[in-house]
Amino acid sequence: MSRPSQPTPYRIELLREPAGPDRGAAELVTLELRPDGDLVLSAVAVGIAVERFEGEGRNKRTTWYTVRARDIPRVRGALLREVFAETRPADWFRARGIPAVAQPWHGYDIAPVDDDQFLLEALRDAIGSAEWDEGEKIAFRFVRWLSSRGIEQQFREEVGEAD
C-alpha cells in the first residue's frame, strides 16, 4: 500500500507514565514513521530521577533511535516473516483492529489499508512490553531486535532542563 498523501508522521505510544512515588520521572516513549521515511523510537524522561543522575537543572533526557528510510524494507521483511510465521494475516489484522482489504501485498492476498500502521503495530509486538516497563528497557529491546537482524540504527541523546 502507498503512504498517505499528506506528509504527516504516523506515531504510536509505547509508554506514557507520570512521575510518582514509584517512578522518579515521567516517561513518554513513541515509535514514529517520519515524513522522510525514517523510523524513530524516542524516549523522553522528565523528573527528579533524571536530575539526580545528570546534575542540577538537567531534569529532562530525550533519546532517539533512528532507522534510516533505506533500511525500512529490511525491517518490514523481518516483521512479515515473524508476524505471519504462525498467524494468518487476516487474523492478525483483525485482532489489532487494523483495516485490511483483499489485494496482493508482499506475497499475501490481504493488505492493510495503511502499511505504516502495520509496520508500527508489528514492531510494537516485536518489542513487547513488560510489567513496570520504562523507556530504557523498551529502547534496549528495540535495539536488540534490530541488531539481531543486522539492521543498523543511530542513537542521539539530549539532556537539559524541562520547559
Buried (B, 14 or more C-beta within 10 A) or exposed (E): BEBEEEEEEBBBEBBEBEBEEEBBBBBBBBBBBBEEBBBBBBBBBBBEBBBEBBEEEBBBBBBBBBBBEEBBEBBBEBBBEBBBEEEEBEEBBEEBEBEBEEEEBEEBEBBBEBBBBBBBBBBBBBBEEEEEBBBBBBBEBBBEBBEEBEBEBEEEEEBEEBE
